Amino acid sequence: MGEVRLSPDEDRTRGRWSQRGAAYAVWYLRAVTFINFLSAVWVSFGNDIRRHNIAEFFTPYLLTAGFASGVFSLFFAVTMRRRKRAAWILNLVLAGLFLVVFALALVVAPEFRGHGQNWFSFAVTLLFVVALLVGRKEFYAKGDRSNPRLAGAVALGGLLVTSLLAALLVTVANTAHNGHSTFPERWRYGVMRLVSIAADESRIPGIVTPSWVNVVINVMSTVLLVLVLWAAFRSVRSTDLITAEDEERLRALLARQGDRDSLGYFALRRDKSVIWSPSGKAAVTYRVVGGVSLASADPIGDPEAWPGAIDLWLAEARSHGWAPAVMGASEEGGTIYARHGLDALELGDEAIVDTGEFTLEGRAMRTVRQAYNRVKRAGYTVRIRRHEDIPEAEMDRLLKLADDWRDGETERGFSMALGRLGDPGDGRCVMLECTDADGELRALLSFVPWGTKGLSLDLMRRDRDSENGLMEFMVLEMIQRAKEVDVTQVSLNFAMFRSVFERGARLGAGPVLRLWRSLLSFFSRWWQIESLYRANAKYRPIWEPRYMLFEKSTDLLRIGIASARAEGFLEAPGLPKWLNRKHLETKR
């Protein structure tokens, strides 16, 4: 598992003309899309274009005026930009057929040769076909092998459903008073309208419908065709997940190099895939979400071998048309990724506490110290143990409580969460159990190993009826009693856009920074952006920046949506809840 068929040396040599040809093809489709949509809202302009599709005139490939044609050309523009091989083949076939028809019309019918518009349409379509041929090496992204079967199933099932809906709509909206129609006739009428608004209806005199019915039926056919095209061109949805052998090899790399990255242990999530460097000394773990290959944090293993793993990960992403992105890379990892052509965007900062330097003394810690003492006086106590030291029966009870206390049904987290609790392989993780004065368990914290001397916060759960400030009390207990589990540094939560909140509150902050801070504060009402920063800042940690890496700025929206889905904040749109792929949560 994890081996890639495409290596950097096998990557296609992209000549200047090949790139230009591909770029022209994409921009042609974008221009056609713009004109089609413009003609749909600018009636006189649209009528002029449609006039050239009748009688002795014709227009360039896909330029037909209207929303439906605009949707098709937009779909082709998007898939061609993503370098889909199937989209290239389909456009070449369709444009080639149009070109042949245009050429025959100009040669055989003299009336067509007298219009400059026709020669212009022929030349533009010819240039598009030539651009496709010249840029053929640029369209290399492979689709899923199941796409043809899925597209066929969508076409057949969709045609059955839409035709029945069309027949039902015709039955309800039929205004004919002096005619009788059977259901098969109404169904045939609906199918005709699915094909074209201008279908001949003279053979079915018993049916008369308002014009809006015909438009609605035709819109359904447009939606169906887009769904069929989506099914035919969709990218490979995922790759093989981490196997037991992969996990064992990753654990060996973490044992040797795990001190480098506080998020390294989260690479062991079992809903990720892995790509190994040629030497096997480094690996990139990632997950494919919505056409985005989402890697998390830094590569695992020897930094000298990172470039080999990154090259293969990027090659695989490009071969499938995925947008490559990295979430939560450190400055060291981000620098290596940037050398491979990715741009960096600072996401925020990770809070790291040096347990040897931490103290509750001093005026700056007065509020934190008072809150800590208040919870302690209430009788709460904390027990700290490695997972491997917890008996199985006790662990089962802790798992049940953790499930009961979870906020919502979705397990959130991807780049900074393990996604499971109590697995036998995670014996070196640390569990904190907080009990009240009556001995009742009220909260849990779980930390994953960060090399040999550190811990990273993974899971926080508490009884909703417990004392406020319980989590802060437990974190402080962990920091002050770190010697019990032989650790010297603790990584806490990630504070997104931390520098904005900090610099925006200072004297002399500029208007743009203050506006950006106000905007983030507004959204913090729902996403707790500012509250996470302030919750971390009270421990006076060392702030370590974390970055998002991406290849193209135009992919940022896709990457943002994919990241939100991976982290569990957003489900796949348009699918029933049970069809959304959830994070694995393997229990003991």
Secondary structure as UniProt FT lines:
FT   HELIX           8..10
FT   HELIX           16..41
FT   HELIX           43..51
FT   TURN            52..53
FT   TURN            55..56
FT   TURN            61..62
FT   HELIX           67..81
FT   TURN            82..83
FT   HELIX           85..108
FT   HELIX           110..113
FT   HELIX           116..134
FT   HELIX           136..138
FT   TURN            145..146
FT   HELIX           147..173
FT   HELIX           183..195
FT   TURN            197..198
FT   TURN            202..203
FT   TURN            205..206
FT   HELIX           211..233
FT   HELIX           244..257
FT   TURN            258..259
FT   TURN            262..263
FT   HELIX           264..268
FT   TURN            270..271
FT   STRAND          273..276
FT   TURN            278..279
FT   STRAND          282..289
FT   TURN            290..291
FT   STRAND          292..296
FT   STRAND          300..301
FT   HELIX           303..305
FT   HELIX           306..320
FT   STRAND          323..329
FT   HELIX           331..338
FT   TURN            339..341
FT   STRAND          343..354
FT   TURN            355..357
FT   HELIX           363..365
FT   HELIX           366..377
FT   TURN            378..379
FT   STRAND          381..386
FT   HELIX           387..389
FT   HELIX           392..405
FT   TURN            415..416
FT   HELIX           424..426
FT   TURN            427..428
FT   STRAND          430..435
FT   TURN            437..438
FT   STRAND          441..450
FT   TURN            451..453
FT   STRAND          454..462
FT   TURN            464..465
FT   TURN            468..469
FT   HELIX           470..480
FT   HELIX           482..485
FT   STRAND          489..496
FT   HELIX           498..504
FT   TURN            507..508
FT   HELIX           511..527
FT   HELIX           529..537
FT   TURN            538..539
FT   STRAND          542..550
FT   HELIX           553..555
FT   HELIX           556..566
FT   TURN            567..568
FT   TURN            573..574
FT   HELIX           577..579
//
